[in-house]
Amino acid sequence: MTDSSPDARHQFELAKKELQLALMFAKVSSSAYSQGKLQHAWDARSKAEAVRARAVAQLVGAVAAGDEAIDTMLGEVQDALASLPTGSESYLWTRAAIRRTAV
């Protein structure tokens, strides 16, 4: 990594911090689950997964720095994912679809 660009080094550092945060959320989730606090455990797990995904994105960005094809594909995937409903939105969409089919 000594010959990598400053931007790539910065992305690696950000990814490292994100992974540390994800680990903390995973430990909180485990602790909450062992105490029977299932909603708290689920929330912490969900946060851990989201932070881990950001860390992976940072790492991919660092590795792919300067590769236009990968940058373009990452942008397309990000745009496609951004247009998908979130967990609560998909629940509402499902409920609405069930009501429409039941009528």
MMTF fields as JSON, N, C-alpha, C and O atoms, coordinates in Angstrom:
{
  "mmtfVersion": "1.0.0",
  "mmtfProducer": "UNKNOWN",
  "numBonds": 411,
  "numAtoms": 412,
  "numGroups": 103,
  "numChains": 1,
  "numModels": 1,
  "chainsPerModel": [1],
  "groupsPerChain": [103],
  "chainIdList": ["A"],
  "bondAtomList": [4, 2, 8, 6, 12, 10, 16, 14, 20, 18, 24, 22, 28, 26, 32, 30, 36, 34, 40, 38, 44, 42, 48, 46, 52, 50, 56, 54, 60, 58, 64, 62, 68, 66, 72, 70, 76, 74, 80, 78, 84, 82, 88, 86, 92, 90, 96, 94, 100, 98, 104, 102, 108, 106, 112, 110, 116, 114, 120, 118, 124, 122, 128, 126, 132, 130, 136, 134, 140, 138, 144, 142, 148, 146, 152, 150, 156, 154, 160, 158, 164, 162, 168, 166, 172, 170, 176, 174, 180, 178, 184, 182, 188, 186, 192, 190, 196, 194, 200, 198, 204, 202, 208, 206, 212, 210, 216, 214, 220, 218, 224, 222, 228, 226, 232, 230, 236, 234, 240, 238, 244, 242, 248, 246, 252, 250, 256, 254, 260, 258, 264, 262, 268, 266, 272, 270, 276, 274, 280, 278, 284, 282, 288, 286, 292, 290, 296, 294, 300, 298, 304, 302, 308, 306, 312, 310, 316, 314, 320, 318, 324, 322, 328, 326, 332, 330, 336, 334, 340, 338, 344, 342, 348, 346, 352, 350, 356, 354, 360, 358, 364, 362, 368, 366, 372, 370, 376, 374, 380, 378, 384, 382, 388, 386, 392, 390, 396, 394, 400, 398, 404, 402, 408, 406],
  "bondOrderList": [1, 1, 1, 1, 1, 1, 1, 1, 1, 1, 1, 1, 1, 1, 1, 1, 1, 1, 1, 1, 1, 1, 1, 1, 1, 1, 1, 1, 1, 1, 1, 1, 1, 1, 1, 1, 1, 1, 1, 1, 1, 1, 1, 1, 1, 1, 1, 1, 1, 1, 1, 1, 1, 1, 1, 1, 1, 1, 1, 1, 1, 1, 1, 1, 1, 1, 1, 1, 1, 1, 1, 1, 1, 1, 1, 1, 1, 1, 1, 1, 1, 1, 1, 1, 1, 1, 1, 1, 1, 1, 1, 1, 1, 1, 1, 1, 1, 1, 1, 1, 1, 1],
  "groupList": [{"groupName": "MET", "atomNameList": ["N", "CA", "C", "O"], "elementList": ["N", "C", "C", "O"], "formalChargeList": [0, 0, 0, 0], "bondAtomList": [1, 0, 2, 1, 3, 2], "bondOrderList": [1, 1, 2], "singleLetterCode": "M", "chemCompType": "L-PEPTIDE LINKING"}, {"groupName": "THR", "atomNameList": ["N", "CA", "C", "O"], "elementList": ["N", "C", "C", "O"], "formalChargeList": [0, 0, 0, 0], "bondAtomList": [1, 0, 2, 1, 3, 2], "bondOrderList": [1, 1, 2], "singleLetterCode": "T", "chemCompType": "L-PEPTIDE LINKING"}, {"groupName": "ASP", "atomNameList": ["N", "CA", "C", "O"], "elementList": ["N", "C", "C", "O"], "formalChargeList": [0, 0, 0, 0], "bondAtomList": [1, 0, 2, 1, 3, 2], "bondOrderList": [1, 1, 2], "singleLetterCode": "D", "chemCompType": "L-PEPTIDE LINKING"}, {"groupName": "SER", "atomNameList": ["N", "CA", "C", "O"], "elementList": ["N", "C", "C", "O"], "formalChargeList": [0, 0, 0, 0], "bondAtomList": [1, 0, 2, 1, 3, 2], "bondOrderList": [1, 1, 2], "singleLetterCode": "S", "chemCompType": "L-PEPTIDE LINKING"}, {"groupName": "PRO", "atomNameList": ["N", "CA", "C", "O"], "elementList": ["N", "C", "C", "O"], "formalChargeList": [0, 0, 0, 0], "bondAtomList": [1, 0, 2, 1, 3, 2], "bondOrderList": [1, 1, 2], "singleLetterCode": "P", "chemCompType": "L-PEPTIDE LINKING"}, {"groupName": "ALA", "atomNameList": ["N", "CA", "C", "O"], "elementList": ["N", "C", "C", "O"], "formalChargeList": [0, 0, 0, 0], "bondAtomList": [1, 0, 2, 1, 3, 2], "bondOrderList": [1, 1, 2], "singleLetterCode": "A", "chemCompType": "L-PEPTIDE LINKING"}, {"groupName": "ARG", "atomNameList": ["N", "CA", "C", "O"], "elementList": ["N", "C", "C", "O"], "formalChargeList": [0, 0, 0, 0], "bondAtomList": [1, 0, 2, 1, 3, 2], "bondOrderList": [1, 1, 2], "singleLetterCode": "R", "chemCompType": "L-PEPTIDE LINKING"}, {"groupName": "HIS", "atomNameList": ["N", "CA", "C", "O"], "elementList": ["N", "C", "C", "O"], "formalChargeList": [0, 0, 0, 0], "bondAtomList": [1, 0, 2, 1, 3, 2], "bondOrderList": [1, 1, 2], "singleLetterCode": "H", "chemCompType": "L-PEPTIDE LINKING"}, {"groupName": "GLN", "atomNameList": ["N", "CA", "C", "O"], "elementList": ["N", "C", "C", "O"], "formalChargeList": [0, 0, 0, 0], "bondAtomList": [1, 0, 2, 1, 3, 2], "bondOrderList": [1, 1, 2], "singleLetterCode": "Q", "chemCompType": "L-PEPTIDE LINKING"}, {"groupName": "PHE", "atomNameList": ["N", "CA", "C", "O"], "elementList": ["N", "C", "C", "O"], "formalChargeList": [0, 0, 0, 0], "bondAtomList": [1, 0, 2, 1, 3, 2], "bondOrderList": [1, 1, 2], "singleLetterCode": "F", "chemCompType": "L-PEPTIDE LINKING"}, {"groupName": "GLU", "atomNameList": ["N", "CA", "C", "O"], "elementList": ["N", "C", "C", "O"], "formalChargeList": [0, 0, 0, 0], "bondAtomList": [1, 0, 2, 1, 3, 2], "bondOrderList": [1, 1, 2], "singleLetterCode": "E", "chemCompType": "L-PEPTIDE LINKING"}, {"groupName": "LEU", "atomNameList": ["N", "CA", "C", "O"], "elementList": ["N", "C", "C", "O"], "formalChargeList": [0, 0, 0, 0], "bondAtomList": [1, 0, 2, 1, 3, 2], "bondOrderList": [1, 1, 2], "singleLetterCode": "L", "chemCompType": "L-PEPTIDE LINKING"}, {"groupName": "LYS", "atomNameList": ["N", "CA", "C", "O"], "elementList": ["N", "C", "C", "O"], "formalChargeList": [0, 0, 0, 0], "bondAtomList": [1, 0, 2, 1, 3, 2], "bondOrderList": [1, 1, 2], "singleLetterCode": "K", "chemCompType": "L-PEPTIDE LINKING"}, {"groupName": "VAL", "atomNameList": ["N", "CA", "C", "O"], "elementList": ["N", "C", "C", "O"], "formalChargeList": [0, 0, 0, 0], "bondAtomList": [1, 0, 2, 1, 3, 2], "bondOrderList": [1, 1, 2], "singleLetterCode": "V", "chemCompType": "L-PEPTIDE LINKING"}, {"groupName": "TYR", "atomNameList": ["N", "CA", "C", "O"], "elementList": ["N", "C", "C", "O"], "formalChargeList": [0, 0, 0, 0], "bondAtomList": [1, 0, 2, 1, 3, 2], "bondOrderList": [1, 1, 2], "singleLetterCode": "Y", "chemCompType": "L-PEPTIDE LINKING"}, {"groupName": "GLY", "atomNameList": ["N", "CA", "C", "O"], "elementList": ["N", "C", "C", "O"], "formalChargeList": [0, 0, 0, 0], "bondAtomList": [1, 0, 2, 1, 3, 2], "bondOrderList": [1, 1, 2], "singleLetterCode": "G", "chemCompType": "PEPTIDE LINKING"}, {"groupName": "TRP", "atomNameList": ["N", "CA", "C", "O"], "elementList": ["N", "C", "C", "O"], "formalChargeList": [0, 0, 0, 0], "bondAtomList": [1, 0, 2, 1, 3, 2], "bondOrderList": [1, 1, 2], "singleLetterCode": "W", "chemCompType": "L-PEPTIDE LINKING"}, {"groupName": "ILE", "atomNameList": ["N", "CA", "C", "O"], "elementList": ["N", "C", "C", "O"], "formalChargeList": [0, 0, 0, 0], "bondAtomList": [1, 0, 2, 1, 3, 2], "bondOrderList": [1, 1, 2], "singleLetterCode": "I", "chemCompType": "L-PEPTIDE LINKING"}],
  "groupTypeList": [0, 1, 2, 3, 3, 4, 2, 5, 6, 7, 8, 9, 10, 11, 5, 12, 12, 10, 11, 8, 11, 5, 11, 0, 9, 5, 12, 13, 3, 3, 3, 5, 14, 3, 8, 15, 12, 11, 8, 7, 5, 16, 2, 5, 6, 3, 12, 5, 10, 5, 13, 6, 5, 6, 5, 13, 5, 8, 11, 13, 15, 5, 13, 5, 5, 15, 2, 10, 5, 17, 2, 1, 0, 11, 15, 10, 13, 8, 2, 5, 11, 5, 3, 11, 4, 1, 15, 3, 10, 3, 14, 11, 16, 1, 6, 5, 5, 17, 6, 6, 1, 5, 13],
  "groupIdList": [1, 2, 3, 4, 5, 6, 7, 8, 9, 10, 11, 12, 13, 14, 15, 16, 17, 18, 19, 20, 21, 22, 23, 24, 25, 26, 27, 28, 29, 30, 31, 32, 33, 34, 35, 36, 37, 38, 39, 40, 41, 42, 43, 44, 45, 46, 47, 48, 49, 50, 51, 52, 53, 54, 55, 56, 57, 58, 59, 60, 61, 62, 63, 64, 65, 66, 67, 68, 69, 70, 71, 72, 73, 74, 75, 76, 77, 78, 79, 80, 81, 82, 83, 84, 85, 86, 87, 88, 89, 90, 91, 92, 93, 94, 95, 96, 97, 98, 99, 100, 101, 102, 103],
  "secStructList": [7, 6, 6, 1, 7, 2, 2, 2, 2, 2, 2, 2, 2, 2, 2, 2, 2, 2, 2, 2, 2, 2, 2, 2, 2, 2, 2, 2, 2, 2, 2, 2, 2, 2, 6, 6, 7, 2, 2, 2, 2, 2, 2, 2, 2, 2, 2, 2, 2, 2, 2, 2, 2, 2, 2, 2, 2, 2, 2, 2, 2, 2, 2, 6, 6, 6, 7, 2, 2, 2, 2, 2, 2, 2, 2, 2, 2, 2, 2, 2, 2, 2, 6, 1, 7, 7, 2, 2, 2, 2, 2, 2, 2, 2, 2, 2, 2, 2, 2, 2, 2, 2, 7],
  "xCoordList": [0.813, 0.0, 0.861, 0.311, 2.124, 2.996, 3.004, 3.248, 2.738, 2.737, 1.336, 1.169, 0.33, -1.036, -1.252, -0.495, -2.277, -2.562, -3.067, -3.57, -2.932, -3.446, -4.951, -5.434, -5.687, -7.128, -7.415, -8.307, -6.679, -6.875, -6.543, -7.261, -5.463, -5.11, -6.207, -6.538, -6.763, -7.852, -9.067, -9.7, -9.387, -10.519, -10.267, -11.187, -9.034, -8.7, -8.888, -9.406, -8.472, -8.622, -10.097, -10.512, -10.878, -12.314, -12.947, -13.778, -12.553, -13.091, -12.733, -13.56, -11.52, -11.089, -11.96, -12.379, -12.231, -13.073, -14.501, -15.138, -14.998, -16.343, -16.43, -17.421, -15.404, -15.416, -15.363, -15.987, -14.633, -14.603, -15.98, -16.417, -16.657, -18.002, -18.984, -19.834, -18.859, -19.729, -19.528, -20.493, -18.284, -18.004, -18.641, -19.168, -18.598, -19.215, -20.729, -21.298, -21.376, -22.811, -23.124, -24.131, -22.279, -22.493, -22.411, -23.19, -21.477, -21.357, -22.568, -23.06, -23.047, -24.254, -25.436, -26.236, -25.542, -26.627, -26.564, -27.584, -25.393, -25.225, -25.611, -26.293, -25.176, -25.494, -26.999, -27.579, -27.626, -29.062, -29.831, -30.814, -29.386, -30.06, -29.969, -30.947, -28.804, -28.636, -29.479, -29.785, -29.857, -30.693, -32.181, -33.031, -32.488, -33.878, -34.458, -35.669, -33.631, -34.088, -34.012, -33.093, -35.001, -34.933, -34.994, -34.272, -35.831, -35.916, -34.59, -34.108, -34.015, -32.728, -31.641, -30.791, -31.688, -30.712, -30.852, -29.856, -32.088, -32.323, -31.853, -31.231, -32.152, -31.736, -30.21, -29.674, -29.522, -28.058, -27.479, -26.499, -28.079, -27.595, -27.776, -26.897, -28.918, -29.198, -28.175, -27.703, -27.843, -26.834, -25.466, -24.724, -25.134, -23.847, -23.753, -22.711, -24.824, -24.813, -24.683, -23.981, -25.353, -25.273, -23.866, -23.333, -23.275, -21.928, -20.914, -19.975, -21.107, -20.218, -20.306, -19.291, -21.504, -21.681, -20.951, -20.355, -21.002, -20.26, -18.762, -18.047, -18.283, -16.851, -16.437, -15.385, -17.255, -16.957, -16.92, -16.061, -17.852, -17.862, -16.586, -16.027, -16.127, -14.876, -13.702, -12.857, -13.658, -12.567, -12.589, -11.551, -13.778, -13.897, -13.466, -12.77, -13.877, -13.478, -11.974, -11.398, -11.332, -9.881, -9.165, -8.185, -9.659, -9.028, -9.254, -8.376, -10.431, -10.807, -10.486, -10.877, -9.784, -9.49, -8.842, -7.827, -9.443, -8.891, -9.42, -9.153, -10.158, -10.708, -12.113, -13.058, -12.239, -13.508, -14.637, -15.776, -14.348, -15.397, -15.99, -17.208, -15.128, -15.624, -16.357, -17.411, -15.832, -16.512, -17.908, -18.862, -18.033, -19.324, -20.285, -21.445, -19.799, -20.658, -21.077, -22.23, -20.165, -20.509, -21.583, -22.51, -21.467, -22.477, -23.832, -24.858, -23.837, -25.1, -25.75, -26.962, -24.942, -25.476, -26.021, -27.105, -25.271, -25.709, -27.036, -27.934, -27.168, -28.413, -29.57, -30.676, -29.304, -30.351, -30.791, -31.983, -29.824, -30.165, -30.908, -31.807, -30.537, -31.195, -32.661, -33.479, -32.993, -34.377, -35.254, -36.476, -34.652, -35.424, -36.033, -35.464, -37.19, -37.785, -36.963, -36.299, -37.021, -36.362, -37.224, -38.306, -36.766, -37.506, -38.928, -39.858, -39.122, -40.473, -41.307, -42.508, -40.678, -41.418, -41.883, -43.0, -41.041, -41.448, -42.607, -43.473, -42.645, -43.761, -45.046, -46.084, -44.966, -46.151, -46.593, -47.791, -45.632, -45.976, -46.639, -47.602, -46.118, -46.689, -48.11, -49.0, -48.337, -49.669, -50.646, -51.776, -50.202, -51.067, -51.384, -52.517, -50.403, -50.617, -51.572, -52.407, -51.461, -52.366, -53.793, -54.732, -53.953, -55.294, -55.89, -57.082, -55.076, -55.589, -56.011, -57.016, -55.267, -55.611, -56.796, -57.506, -57.02, -58.128, -59.462, -60.516, -59.428, -60.675, -61.276, -62.319],
  "yCoordList": [-1.188, 0.0, 1.257, 2.353, 1.16, 2.323, 3.039, 4.244, 2.32, 2.966, 3.355, 3.815, 3.184, 3.531, 5.031, 5.732, 5.507, 6.938, 7.392, 6.584, 8.679, 9.187, 8.946, 8.672, 9.051, 8.804, 7.355, 7.095, 6.416, 4.998, 4.745, 4.011, 5.344, 5.184, 5.724, 5.124, 6.859, 7.459, 6.527, 6.346, 5.94, 5.014, 3.771, 3.271, 3.272, 2.131, 2.486, 1.679, 3.681, 4.116, 4.257, 3.857, 4.826, 4.935, 3.552, 3.332, 2.636, 1.273, 0.622, -0.072, 0.834, 0.261, 0.791, 0.027, 2.092, 2.689, 2.161, 1.895, 2.01, 1.471, 0.038, -0.332, -0.765, -2.143, -2.203, -3.071, -1.296, -1.242, -0.884, -1.449, 0.043, 0.425, -0.739, -0.991, -1.438, -2.592, -3.662, -4.282, -3.882, -4.861, -4.445, -5.285, -3.153, -2.67, -2.922, -3.388, -2.618, -2.864, -4.358, -4.738, -5.196, -6.644, -7.116, -7.973, -6.565, -6.93, -6.444, -7.15, -5.246, -4.725, -5.636, -5.951, -6.056, -6.946, -8.266, -8.752, -8.834, -10.095, -9.957, -10.818, -8.884, -8.639, -8.46, -9.024, -7.675, -7.445, -8.745, -9.011, -9.544, -10.818, -11.728, -12.38, -11.771, -12.636, -12.162, -12.948, -10.881, -10.327, -10.389, -9.952, -10.928, -11.047, -9.778, -9.696, -8.796, -7.537, -7.671, -7.165, -8.365, -8.751, -7.565, -7.552, -6.578, -5.427, -4.663, -4.25, -4.482, -3.795, -4.596, -4.03, -5.91, -6.774, -6.657, -6.557, -6.67, -6.571, -5.222, -5.157, -4.146, -2.815, -2.712, -2.186, -3.211, -3.152, -4.013, -3.628, -5.173, -6.034, -5.344, -5.388, -4.715, -4.013, -2.896, -2.701, -2.175, -1.118, -1.711, -1.157, -2.829, -3.481, -3.878, -3.691, -4.418, -4.832, -3.627, -3.697, -2.532, -1.335, -0.739, -0.336, -0.689, -0.129, -1.03, -0.547, -2.348, -3.282, -3.069, -3.105, -2.85, -2.62, -1.347, -1.305, -0.313, 0.91, 0.652, 1.184, -0.169, -0.49, -1.236, -0.957, -2.175, -2.922, -1.966, -2.087, -1.024, -0.043, 0.796, 1.103, 1.166, 1.923, 1.103, 1.617, -0.162, -1.025, -1.222, -1.174, -1.444, -1.61, -0.322, -0.36, 0.803, 2.082, 2.273, 2.793, 1.857, 1.996, 1.096, 1.502, -0.121, -1.071, -0.665, -0.836, -0.13, 0.192, 1.623, 2.066, 2.353, 3.758, 3.904, 3.275, 4.736, 4.998, 4.099, 4.357, 3.057, 2.163, 2.657, 2.469, 3.291, 3.91, 2.893, 3.191, 1.707, 0.696, 0.285, 0.174, 0.06, -0.329, 0.837, 0.638, 2.049, 3.222, 3.368, 3.663, 3.165, 3.268, 2.202, 2.493, 0.961, -0.123, 0.102, -0.146, 0.565, 0.859, 1.936, 1.837, 2.95, 4.003, 3.478, 3.853, 2.61, 2.034, 1.182, 1.25, 0.377, -0.462, 0.421, 0.165, 1.459, 2.366, 3.026, 3.123, 3.477, 4.095, 3.094, 3.43, 1.865, 0.838, 0.514, 0.367, 0.404, 0.111, 1.273, 1.061, 2.489, 3.663, 3.742, 4.313, 3.179, 3.245, 2.154, 2.194, 1.186, 0.125, 0.632, 1.509, 0.088, 0.511, 0.003, -1.03, 0.749, 0.285, -0.809, -1.102, -1.407, -2.485, -2.091, -2.848, -0.924, -0.502, -0.167, -0.434, 0.422, 0.736, -0.533, -0.577, -1.569, -2.808, -3.444, -4.057, -3.311, -3.837, -3.122, -3.754, -1.79, -1.022, -1.375, -1.49, -1.549, -1.919, -3.291, -3.507, -4.22, -5.564, -5.513, -6.159, -4.753, -4.625, -4.037, -4.508, -3.012, -2.391, -3.385, -3.437, -4.164, -5.154, -6.243, -6.703, -6.659, -7.686, -7.149, -7.855, -5.901, -5.306, -5.214, -5.461, -4.863, -4.739, -6.088, -6.176, -7.151, -8.479, -9.073, -9.919, -8.644, -9.184, -8.573, -9.147, -7.428, -6.721, -7.291, -6.819],
  "zCoordList": [0.0, 0.0, 0.0, -0.112, 0.115, 0.132, -1.203, -1.246, -2.318, -3.617, -4.07, -5.2, -3.226, -3.606, -3.495, -2.823, -4.151, -4.164, -2.793, -2.013, -2.509, -1.227, -1.078, 0.02, -2.189, -2.138, -1.763, -0.956, -2.332, -2.009, -0.547, 0.132, -0.054, 1.36, 2.265, 3.287, 1.876, 2.655, 2.673, 3.714, 1.522, 1.45, 2.305, 2.952, 2.314, 3.164, 4.642, 5.414, 5.03, 6.419, 6.794, 7.882, 5.888, 6.138, 6.284, 7.166, 5.426, 5.495, 6.82, 7.413, 7.288, 8.568, 9.705, 10.575, 9.702, 10.74, 10.648, 11.668, 9.429, 9.237, 9.76, 10.39, 9.504, 9.989, 11.515, 12.124, 12.121, 13.582, 14.131, 15.134, 13.481, 13.889, 13.693, 14.547, 12.573, 12.315, 13.379, 13.826, 13.787, 14.838, 16.155, 16.885, 16.463, 17.686, 17.655, 18.642, 16.532, 16.402, 16.504, 17.101, 15.932, 16.022, 17.47, 17.887, 18.238, 19.654, 20.444, 21.324, 20.135, 20.79, 20.475, 21.356, 19.222, 18.815, 19.578, 20.068, 19.679, 20.389, 21.858, 22.414, 22.47, 23.874, 24.073, 25.001, 23.2, 23.315, 23.102, 23.794, 22.156, 21.903, 23.131, 23.497, 23.759, 24.934, 26.115, 27.012, 26.121, 27.181, 26.819, 27.595, 25.648, 25.22, 24.623, 24.414, 24.346, 23.75, 22.232, 21.588, 21.684, 20.279, 19.318, 18.321, 19.593, 18.698, 18.694, 17.639, 19.864, 19.969, 19.238, 18.55, 19.399, 18.735, 17.22, 16.504, 16.739, 15.298, 14.756, 13.696, 15.487, 15.047, 14.96, 13.984, 15.975, 15.979, 14.865, 14.226, 14.632, 13.545, 12.192, 11.331, 12.03, 10.787, 10.549, 9.429, 11.611, 11.502, 11.176, 10.364, 11.805, 11.535, 10.061, 9.432, 9.518, 8.116, 7.182, 6.173, 7.511, 6.678, 6.706, 5.672, 7.89, 8.01, 7.318, 6.684, 7.442, 6.74, 5.233, 4.538, 4.732, 3.293, 2.859, 1.783, 3.698, 3.367, 3.348, 2.499, 4.288, 4.334, 3.076, 2.501, 2.651, 1.432, 0.238, -0.636, 0.208, -0.884, -0.864, -1.916, 0.328, 0.435, -0.096, -0.828, 0.273, -0.175, -1.68, -2.34, -2.215, -3.666, -4.36, -5.374, -3.815, -4.397, -4.372, -5.328, -3.286, -3.172, -4.169, -4.794, -4.312, -5.225, -6.678, -7.524, -6.956, -8.334, -8.725, -9.804, -7.874, -8.164, -9.539, -9.837, -10.352, -11.678, -12.774, -13.947, -12.441, -13.462, -13.817, -13.051, -14.986, -15.379, -15.52, -15.159, -16.035, -16.22, -14.876, -14.735, -13.896, -12.563, -11.927, -11.322, -12.047, -11.498, -12.093, -11.372, -13.4, -14.068, -13.561, -13.27, -13.456, -12.98, -11.532, -11.182, -10.689, -9.299, -9.23, -8.426, -10.054, -10.096, -10.527, -9.961, -11.53, -12.0, -10.918, -10.711, -10.226, -9.148, -8.026, -7.502, -7.659, -6.601, -6.978, -6.142, -8.218, -8.675, -8.63, -8.208, -9.069, -9.065, -7.637, -7.37, -6.72, -5.33, -4.679, -3.866, -5.032, -4.457, -4.867, -4.145, -6.01, -6.473, -5.86, -6.005, -5.18, -4.535, -3.238, -2.589, -2.853, -1.585, -0.403, -0.486, 0.695, 1.919, 2.533, 2.024, 3.606, 4.259, 4.609, 4.331, 5.213, 5.599, 4.372, 4.349, 3.342, 2.127, 1.427, 0.911, 1.401, 0.733, 1.475, 0.85, 2.812, 3.602, 3.199, 3.002, 3.076, 2.69, 1.28, 1.018, 0.358, -1.009, -1.035, -1.77, -0.228, -0.175, 0.357, -0.197, 1.427, 2.014, 0.979, 0.847, 0.255, -0.75, -1.865, -2.343, -2.277, -3.338, -2.879, -3.658, -1.628, -1.096, -1.076, -1.442, -0.649, -0.613, -2.014, -2.196, -2.999, -4.375, -4.915, -5.62, -4.604, -5.129, -4.382, -4.927, -3.143, -2.357, -2.772, -2.498, -3.424, -3.801, -5.031, -5.485]
}
